[in-house]
């Protein structure tokens, strides 16, 4: 589970003891806030693409929709953060956004599915000497042969509703007989005839031709028996016209009705709006946390309850769905979790920063012991110098972004964000294709395992990074992505995908802490949160957006498993390049140190810099102070 942004505070909060020290000491309301919000996130978001495809949207359309979301998040995150900072109404802003999110997703479940025409077919009788057989000829997309067939265990079946007619004896045309037949399709039951289509426009409009062997229920003499046998022996005899349908309607459909494009646009706009605000609220929730806690370093101990809620709710929702077998359980559970979250959030007590004049009217604010000191006129005189100081710090940040090690750090963030594009939505859609009857259960189990891995990583990330160092940890993150995508490609049983989710320990837990700590270590004083926002925006905004663009092209021209192989190779090559650059940089710094020692006339001493030090990505406070000077 990914969090698009987290902004660390630059000023510690000073608070007065509450009359309920147990509540404020352990931040029960804040923990409940994160648990409920991420529970709602985990209930609905992982299965939303599967749900929209069930409503009639194609995989290609979903790919285009998902491309828009990270770019929109990248631009709206700062905007909503500015609105909350300017109004000082963190709680109200968050609750309003959550209300909009709830309404947006609820409307998508109320909207009618996208309607399409039935597939038109012909039932023909094939004559071969003394034998004859029956074929059902129709033209449709390639998905028709696989979607419903792979879901036969879920109850999906093919059906043809036919009407007999005598095409030669026109006077008998009014003596029609209607019947229906069920049939199956697999690799041996149908023949695809691509060469029969004369031009490309017909191929694009229709798809491909199918010729399926069927056994129609012909219990009585049909009009075809009145045909001249010599004529019928020359070729196939048309017996009936049919309409091919599936018991799960959206798997077997012809061209869409013209007025359905409006529904597709409404689904697209609502999903983009809801998914963007859902991820924007994560950053706003982090701001609420930092405005509530006494010390920034304990934020992770509160945020971890969100991860626990995400995994538990995703798994629980999948179990309830298996029991009730209706997709409405997701939106009902989602709305309940959001209502509870709004209620709990309304009672969180926050307080303004010490040097802020504006306070939020109507917000739950705890007054400091030194309120008089804040309102003292002498503090107001310091406003202009502080504003100049902020502008000076911002200019230092611009200079910092030109440093080589910072550029490399942002490139790493961008590459990691690209890798997330293949996980959401393509992985979930792929699981729905190869194991459709159990896809929601598998997704729920995968979310549970990834959440457990993330919780474990957040607890030990500090010690892991201290032991491995930034460079070695970065290499392991790339290799973990490569192993994860290779598993998706080579493993054919989707239940074993659950094992691959253990890589989330490195792919998000360690990655997230590494990025935030790295940004904090190299940022100028007072701009730690800003640089964190830049890094995480580059990763989960621009990086993931670029990855989705690349994934859409790969998916359009190759089979979906190939997408995971491409991303596995991408991460493996990135790891190799980083290893080579790491050792080249290490050897170069080692040589420069030896040259400096030789020029000073001192005894040459071999550098004892261990491999986990950071010659490639500088992290020392001394370097930061030097860059500021």
C-alpha positions in Angstrom: 0.0 0.0 0.0 1.5 3.3 -1.0 1.3 6.8 0.6 1.8 9.5 -2.0 3.1 12.1 0.3 4.2 12.8 3.9 5.4 16.2 5.0 7.4 16.4 8.2 7.0 19.4 10.5 9.9 21.8 11.0 8.7 23.0 14.4 8.0 20.8 17.4 4.6 21.2 19.0 4.5 22.4 22.6 1.3 21.3 24.3 -0.2 21.6 27.8 -1.2 18.5 29.6 -4.7 17.4 29.0 -7.3 16.5 31.5 -7.2 13.1 29.8 -3.5 12.3 29.8 -4.0 8.7 28.8 -5.9 9.7 25.7 -3.4 12.3 24.7 -0.3 10.4 25.7 -1.1 7.4 23.6 -3.0 9.4 20.9 -5.9 6.9 20.7 -8.0 9.2 18.6 -5.2 9.8 16.1 -4.5 6.0 15.9 -8.2 5.4 15.3 -8.2 8.1 12.6 -5.4 6.4 10.7 -6.9 2.9 11.3 -10.4 3.9 10.0 -9.2 5.9 7.0 -6.8 3.3 5.7 -9.4 0.6 6.4 -11.7 2.4 4.0 -8.8 2.7 1.6 -8.1 -1.0 1.7 -11.7 -2.0 1.5 -12.4 -0.4 -1.9 -9.4 0.8 -3.8 -7.7 -2.5 -4.6 -10.8 -3.9 -6.2 -12.1 -0.7 -7.8 -10.5 -1.4 -11.2 -12.0 -4.9 -11.2 -15.4 -3.5 -10.3 -15.3 -0.9 -13.2 -14.3 -3.6 -15.7 -17.4 -5.5 -14.5 -19.4 -2.4 -15.2 -18.4 -2.6 -18.9 -15.2 -0.6 -19.1 -12.4 -2.2 -21.1 -8.9 -2.8 -19.7 -7.5 -0.3 -22.2 -9.9 2.4 -21.0 -9.0 1.6 -17.4 -5.3 2.0 -18.3 -5.9 5.5 -19.7 -7.9 6.5 -16.7 -5.2 5.3 -14.2 -2.6 7.3 -16.1 -4.3 10.6 -15.3 -4.4 10.0 -11.5 -0.8 10.3 -10.4 -0.2 13.5 -12.5 -3.3 15.0 -11.0 -2.2 14.0 -7.5 1.2 15.6 -8.1 -0.4 19.0 -8.8 -3.4 18.8 -6.3 -1.4 17.7 -3.3 0.3 21.1 -2.8 -2.9 22.9 -3.6 -4.9 21.1 -0.9 -2.0 21.5 1.5 -1.9 25.2 0.9 -5.7 25.5 1.5 -5.4 23.6 4.8 -2.4 25.7 5.9 -3.9 29.0 4.9 -7.3 28.3 6.5 -5.8 26.4 9.5 -8.8 24.1 9.2 -7.1 20.7 8.9 -9.9 18.7 10.4 -12.7 20.4 8.5 -10.8 20.2 5.2 -10.1 16.5 5.7 -13.7 15.7 6.6 -15.1 17.7 3.6 -12.7 15.8 1.3 -13.8 12.5 2.8 -17.5 13.3 2.3 -16.8 14.1 -1.4 -14.8 10.8 -1.7 -17.7 8.8 -0.2 -20.3 10.4 -2.5 -18.1 10.0 -5.6 -17.5 6.2 -5.1 -21.1 5.6 -4.0 -22.4 7.1 -7.2 -20.3 4.8 -9.3 -22.0 1.8 -7.7 -25.4 3.3 -8.5 -24.8 4.1 -12.1 -26.0 1.6 -14.7 -23.5 -0.6 -16.4 -22.3 0.3 -19.9 -24.7 -1.3 -22.4 -23.7 -3.0 -25.6 -25.4 -4.8 -28.4 -25.6 -8.6 -28.5 -23.3 -10.5 -30.8 -25.0 -11.4 -34.0 -24.4 -15.0 -35.3 -25.5 -17.5 -37.9 -26.2 -21.2 -37.3 -25.1 -23.2 -40.4 -25.2 -26.8 -41.3 -22.0 -28.2 -42.8 -22.4 -31.2 -45.2 -19.6 -33.7 -45.6 -20.7 -36.7 -47.8 -22.9 -38.8 -45.4 -22.2 -36.7 -42.4 -23.1 -33.2 -41.3 -22.2 -30.9 -38.4 -23.4 -27.6 -37.1 -21.3 -24.4 -36.7 -22.1 -21.1 -35.1 -20.4 -18.3 -37.0 -20.0 -14.8 -35.5 -17.6 -11.9 -35.3 -16.5 -10.5 -31.9 -13.5 -9.4 -29.9 -10.8 -11.8 -28.9 -11.8 -11.4 -25.2 -15.1 -13.2 -25.9 -13.3 -16.5 -26.3 -11.5 -16.3 -23.0 -13.4 -14.1 -20.5 -16.5 -16.2 -19.9 -14.7 -19.5 -20.7 -12.2 -18.9 -17.8 -15.2 -18.2 -15.5 -17.2 -21.3 -16.1 -16.5 -22.4 -12.5 -18.1 -19.1 -11.5 -21.2 -19.9 -13.3 -20.5 -18.1 -16.6 -21.8 -19.8 -19.7 -22.3 -19.0 -23.4 -25.8 -19.0 -24.9 -27.3 -18.5 -28.4 -30.9 -17.4 -28.8 -31.8 -18.4 -32.4 -34.7 -18.2 -34.9 -35.1 -20.7 -37.7 -35.9 -19.5 -41.2 -36.0 -20.8 -44.7 -33.9 -18.5 -46.8 -35.0 -20.0 -50.2 -38.7 -20.7 -49.7 -39.7 -17.1 -48.8 -43.3 -18.1 -48.4 -42.3 -20.2 -45.4 -40.5 -17.4 -43.7 -43.4 -16.6 -41.4 -43.3 -20.2 -40.1 -40.3 -19.4 -37.8 -39.3 -21.4 -34.8 -37.3 -20.0 -31.9 -34.9 -22.0 -29.7 -31.8 -21.5 -27.5 -28.7 -23.5 -27.0 -25.7 -23.4 -24.6 -22.2 -24.0 -25.8 -18.6 -23.9 -24.6 -15.5 -22.3 -26.1 -11.9 -23.2 -25.6 -8.8 -23.6 -27.7 -10.1 -26.7 -29.5 -13.8 -25.7 -29.9 -13.4 -22.7 -32.2 -11.5 -21.5 -35.2 -10.3 -17.9 -35.6 -10.3 -16.8 -39.2 -8.5 -13.5 -39.4 -7.8 -13.7 -43.2 -11.5 -13.7 -44.1 -11.8 -10.1 -43.2 -11.1 -8.0 -46.3 -10.2 -4.7 -44.9 -8.7 -3.2 -41.6 -11.8 -1.1 -40.9 -13.9 -4.2 -40.6 -11.4 -5.9 -38.3 -11.4 -2.8 -36.0 -15.2 -2.6 -36.0 -15.9 -6.3 -35.5 -12.9 -8.1 -34.1 -12.2 -11.6 -35.4 -14.4 -14.3 -36.9 -15.3 -17.3 -34.8 -16.6 -20.7 -36.0 -17.8 -22.8 -33.0 -19.0 -26.4 -33.2 -22.4 -26.7 -31.5 -25.2 -29.3 -31.1 -28.5 -27.5 -31.5 -31.6 -29.1 -30.1 -33.2 -30.2 -33.4 -36.0 -32.5 -32.2 -38.2 -31.8 -35.2 -37.8 -31.5 -38.9 -36.4 -28.1 -39.7 -37.0 -25.9 -42.7 -33.6 -26.8 -44.1 -34.7 -30.3 -44.9 -37.0 -28.9 -47.6 -33.9 -27.5 -49.4 -32.7 -29.2 -52.5 -30.0 -31.7 -51.5 -27.8 -30.9 -54.5 -27.8 -27.3 -53.6 -27.0 -27.9 -50.0 -24.2 -30.2 -50.8 -22.3 -27.4 -52.5 -21.7 -25.5 -49.3 -23.0 -24.7 -45.8 -26.7 -24.2 -45.3 -27.9 -21.3 -43.2 -30.3 -22.6 -40.6 -31.0 -19.7 -38.2 -29.9 -16.3 -37.1 -28.8 -16.0 -33.5 -27.7 -13.6 -30.7 -24.8 -14.8 -28.6 -24.8 -13.8 -25.0 -23.1 -14.7 -21.7 -24.7 -15.2 -18.3 -22.2 -12.5 -17.1 -23.3 -9.9 -19.7 -20.2 -7.7 -20.0 -18.0 -10.6 -21.1 -19.9 -11.2 -24.4 -20.9 -8.0 -26.1 -20.8 -6.5 -29.5 -20.4 -2.8 -30.3 -21.7 -0.4 -27.7 -24.8 1.7 -28.1 -24.1 5.3 -29.1 -25.5 6.8 -26.0 -23.2 4.7 -23.7 -20.2 7.0 -24.2 -21.7 9.4 -21.7 -21.7 6.7 -19.0 -18.1 5.9 -19.8 -17.1 9.5 -19.4 -19.0 9.8 -16.1 -17.4 6.7 -14.7 -14.0 8.0 -15.8 -14.4 11.4 -14.2 -15.8 10.1 -11.0 -13.0 7.5 -10.6 -10.3 10.0 -11.4 -11.8 12.5 -8.9 -12.4 10.0 -6.1 -9.0 8.2 -6.5 -7.1 11.5 -6.6 -8.8 12.9 -3.5 -8.4 9.5 -1.7 -4.6 9.9 -2.1 -4.6 13.6 -1.4 -6.3 12.9 1.9 -3.3 10.7 2.9 -1.0 13.7 2.9 -3.6 15.9 4.7 -3.9 13.1 7.3 -0.1 13.2 7.9 -0.4 17.0 8.5 -3.1 16.4 11.1 -0.8 13.8 12.8 2.2 16.2 12.9 0.0 19.0 14.3 -1.2 16.7 17.0 1.8 14.8 18.3 4.4 16.3 20.7 7.5 14.9 18.9 7.9 14.3 15.1 9.9 11.1 15.6 6.8 9.3 17.1 4.7 9.9 13.9 5.5 6.4 12.6 4.1 4.8 15.8 0.8 6.4 15.0 0.8 6.0 11.2 1.5 2.3 11.5 -2.1 1.7 12.7 -3.2 2.9 9.2 -1.2 0.0 7.6 -2.7 -2.5 10.1 -6.2 -1.2 9.2 -5.5 -1.4 5.4 -4.5 -5.0 5.5 -7.2 -6.2 8.0 -10.0 -4.4 6.1 -8.9 -5.5 2.7 -8.8 -9.1 3.9 -12.1 -8.8 5.8 -13.9 -7.3 2.9 -12.8 -10.1 0.6 -14.1 -12.7 3.1 -17.5 -10.9 3.4 -17.7 -10.8 -0.4 -17.1 -14.6 -0.6 -19.9 -15.1 1.8 -22.5 -12.7 0.2 -21.3 -12.8 -3.4 -22.3 -9.2 -4.1 -20.0 -6.3 -4.9 -22.2 -3.9 -2.9 -20.5 -5.2 0.3 -17.5 -3.1 -0.7 -19.3 0.2 -1.0 -21.3 -0.4 2.2 -18.3 -1.2 4.3 -16.4 1.7 2.7 -19.2 4.2 3.6 -19.4 2.8 7.2 -15.6 3.2 7.7 -15.7 6.7 6.3 -18.6 7.8 8.5 -16.7 6.5 11.6 -13.5 8.2 10.5 -15.3 11.5 10.1 -16.8 11.2 13.5 -13.4 10.3 15.2 -11.5 13.0 13.2 -13.9 15.6 14.5 -12.7 15.0 18.1 -9.0 15.1 17.4 -7.4 17.9 19.4 -4.7 19.9 17.5 -2.9 23.2 18.3 -1.4 25.8 16.1 2.4 26.1 15.7 4.1 28.4 18.2 4.9 31.2 15.9 1.6 31.2 13.9 -0.8 34.1 14.5 -3.8 32.6 12.7 -5.8 30.0 14.5 -8.6 27.9 13.1 -12.1 28.9 14.2 -14.1 25.9 15.1 -11.1 23.5 15.1 -10.3 21.5 18.3 -7.3 23.4 19.5 -5.4 22.9 22.8 -4.2 26.2 24.2 -0.5 26.5 25.1 0.7 27.7 28.5 2.4 30.6 26.8 -0.5 31.9 24.8 0.3 35.4 26.0 3.8 35.1 24.6 2.4 34.2 21.2 0.1 37.2 21.2 2.9 39.5 22.4 3.5 42.4 19.9 7.2 41.7 20.0 6.6 38.5 18.2 4.7 40.3 15.5 7.7 42.4 14.7 9.6 39.3 13.8 7.3 38.5 10.9 9.2 40.2 8.1 12.6 38.9 9.0 11.1 35.4 9.2 9.5 35.8 5.8 12.9 36.9 4.3 14.4 33.9 6.1 11.9 31.6 4.4 12.6 33.0 1.0 16.3 32.6 1.6 15.8 29.0 2.7 13.8 28.4 -0.4 16.5 29.7 -2.6 18.9 27.4 -0.9 16.6 24.5 -1.8 16.8 25.5 -5.4 20.6 25.5 -5.3 20.5 22.1 -3.5 18.5 20.5 -6.3 21.4 21.2 -8.6 23.8 19.0 -6.6 24.8 15.7 -8.2 23.9 13.5 -5.2 20.5 15.1 -4.9 19.8 14.6 -8.6 20.8 10.9 -8.3 18.5 10.7 -5.3 15.5 12.1 -7.3 16.3 9.8 -10.2 16.1 6.8 -7.8 12.8 8.1 -6.5 11.5 8.4 -10.0 12.6 4.9 -11.0 11.0 3.4 -7.9 7.7 5.2 -8.6 7.7 3.8 -12.2 7.9 0.3 -10.8 4.7 0.9 -8.8 2.8 1.5 -12.0 2.9 -2.3 -12.9 1.4 -3.2 -9.5 -1.7 -1.0 -9.6 -3.9 -1.6 -11.6 -2.3 -4.2 -13.9 -1.5 -6.8 -11.3 -5.0 -6.9 -10.0 -6.5 -7.0 -13.4 -4.1 -9.8 -14.4 -5.2 -11.9 -11.4 -8.8 -11.3 -12.3 -8.1 -12.8 -15.7 -6.2 -15.9 -14.7 -8.2 -16.7 -11.6 -11.5 -14.8 -12.0 -13.5 -16.8 -9.5 -11.1 -16.2 -6.7 -9.6 -12.8 -7.7 -11.1 -10.8 -4.9 -10.0 -13.2 -2.3 -6.5 -13.4 -3.6 -6.3 -9.6 -3.8 -7.5 -9.4 -0.1 -4.9 -11.9 1.0 -2.1 -10.1 -0.9 -3.1 -6.8 0.7 -2.9 -8.5 4.1 0.5 -10.0 3.5 1.9 -6.7 2.1 0.5 -4.8 5.1 2.2 -7.2 7.5 5.5 -6.8 5.6 5.1 -3.0 5.7 4.4 -2.9 9.4 7.5 -5.0 10.1 9.6 -2.8 7.9 8.4 0.4 9.6 9.4 -1.0 13.0 12.9 -2.0 12.0 13.6 0.4 9.1 15.9 2.7 11.2 18.1 -0.2 12.3 18.1 -1.8 8.8 19.2 1.4 7.1 21.9 2.0 9.7 23.3 -1.5 9.2 23.0 -1.5 5.4 23.5 2.1 4.5 21.7 4.1 1.8 23.5 2.6 -1.2 23.2 -1.0 -0.3 19.6 -0.5 0.7 18.9 1.2 -2.6 20.3 -1.8 -4.5 18.3 -4.3 -2.5 15.1 -2.3 -3.2 15.8 -2.6 -7.0 16.5 -6.3 -6.6 13.3 -6.8 -4.5 11.3 -5.3 -7.3 13.0 -7.5 -9.8 12.3 -10.7 -7.8 8.7 -9.5 -7.2 7.9 -9.0 -10.9 9.8 -12.1 -12.0 7.5 -14.1 -9.6 4.4 -12.6 -11.3 5.8 -13.6 -14.7 7.0 -17.1 -14.0 4.5 -18.3 -11.4 1.3 -19.6 -13.0 -0.8 -20.2 -9.9 -1.9 -16.8 -8.6 -2.2 -18.0 -5.0 1.6 -18.1 -4.9 1.6 -14.4 -5.8 0.9 -13.9 -2.1 4.5 -15.0 -1.3 5.8 -12.2 -3.6 4.1 -9.6 -1.4 6.7 -10.2 1.3 9.0 -8.0 -1.0 6.8 -5.1 0.1 9.1 -5.1 3.2 11.7 -3.4 1.0 9.5 -2.1 -1.8 7.6 0.3 0.4 8.6 0.0 4.1 12.3 0.5 3.7 11.9 2.6 0.6 9.5 5.0 2.3 11.7 5.6 5.3 14.9 5.8 3.2 13.4 8.5 1.0 12.1 10.6 4.0 15.2 10.3 6.0 17.5 11.0 3.0 15.5 14.1 2.2 15.7 15.2 5.8 19.4 14.7 6.0 20.3 16.8 2.9 17.6 19.5 3.1 18.4 23.0 4.3 17.2 23.9 7.8 13.4 24.5 7.8 12.8 22.8 4.4 12.9 19.2 5.4 9.2 18.7 4.7 9.4 20.6 1.4 12.1 18.3 0.1 10.3 15.3 1.3 7.2 16.4 -0.6 9.4 17.0 -3.7 10.9 13.5 -3.5 7.7 11.7 -2.8 5.9 13.7 -5.5 8.5 12.8 -8.0 8.2 9.1 -7.0 4.5 8.6 -6.6 3.4 11.4 -8.9 5.7 11.8 -11.9 7.4 8.5 -11.6 4.3 6.4 -11.3 2.6 8.5 -14.1 5.5 7.8 -16.5 5.4 4.2 -15.5 1.7 3.9 -16.3 2.3 5.5 -19.7 5.0 3.0 -20.4 2.9 0.1 -19.1 -0.1 1.1 -21.3 2.1 0.8 -24.4 3.6 -2.5 -23.3 0.2 -3.9 -22.5 -1.2 -2.8 -25.9 1.5 -4.5 -27.9 2.3 -7.6 -25.8 0.6 -10.0 -23.5 0.0 -8.9 -20.0 2.6 -11.2 -18.3 5.2 -9.7 -20.5 4.6 -6.4 -18.7 6.0 -7.9 -15.5 9.0 -9.4 -17.3 9.9 -5.9 -18.7 9.6 -4.3 -15.3 11.7 -7.1 -13.8 14.5 -6.5 -16.3 14.2 -2.7 -15.8 14.9 -3.1 -12.1 17.6 -5.6 -12.6 19.4 -3.3 -15.1 18.9 -0.4 -12.8 20.5 -2.3 -9.9 23.5 -3.3 -12.1 24.0 0.3 -13.2 23.8 1.5 -9.6 26.2 -1.1 -8.4 28.7 -0.1 -11.1 28.3 3.6 -10.4 28.6 2.9 -6.7 31.9 1.2 -6.9 33.3 3.6 -9.5 32.4 6.5 -7.2 33.8 4.7 -4.2 37.1 3.9 -5.9 37.3 7.5 -7.2 36.8 9.0 -3.7 39.3 6.5 -2.3 41.9 7.6 -4.9 41.3 11.3 -4.3 41.8 10.7 -0.6 45.0 8.9 -1.2 46.3 11.7 -3.5 45.5 14.3 -0.9 47.4 12.4 1.7 50.4 12.0 -0.6 50.5 15.7 -1.4 50.6 16.5 2.3 53.7 14.4 2.6 52.0 12.1 5.2 52.2 8.4 5.3 49.6 7.0 2.9 46.9 5.2 4.7 44.4 2.9 2.9 40.9 4.2 3.1 38.9 2.2 5.6 35.5 3.5 4.4 33.1 0.5 4.7 30.9 -0.4 1.8 27.8 0.9 3.5 29.1 4.5 3.6 27.6 7.0 1.2 30.2 8.3 -1.3 27.5 8.3 -4.0 24.6 9.7 -2.0 26.0 12.1 0.7 24.1 12.2 4.0 26.5 13.8 6.5 25.4 16.9 8.3 28.8 18.4 7.6 28.1 18.2 3.9 24.7 19.8 4.4 26.2 22.6 6.4 28.9 23.1 3.7 26.3 23.4 1.0 24.3 25.9 3.0 27.4 28.0 3.6 
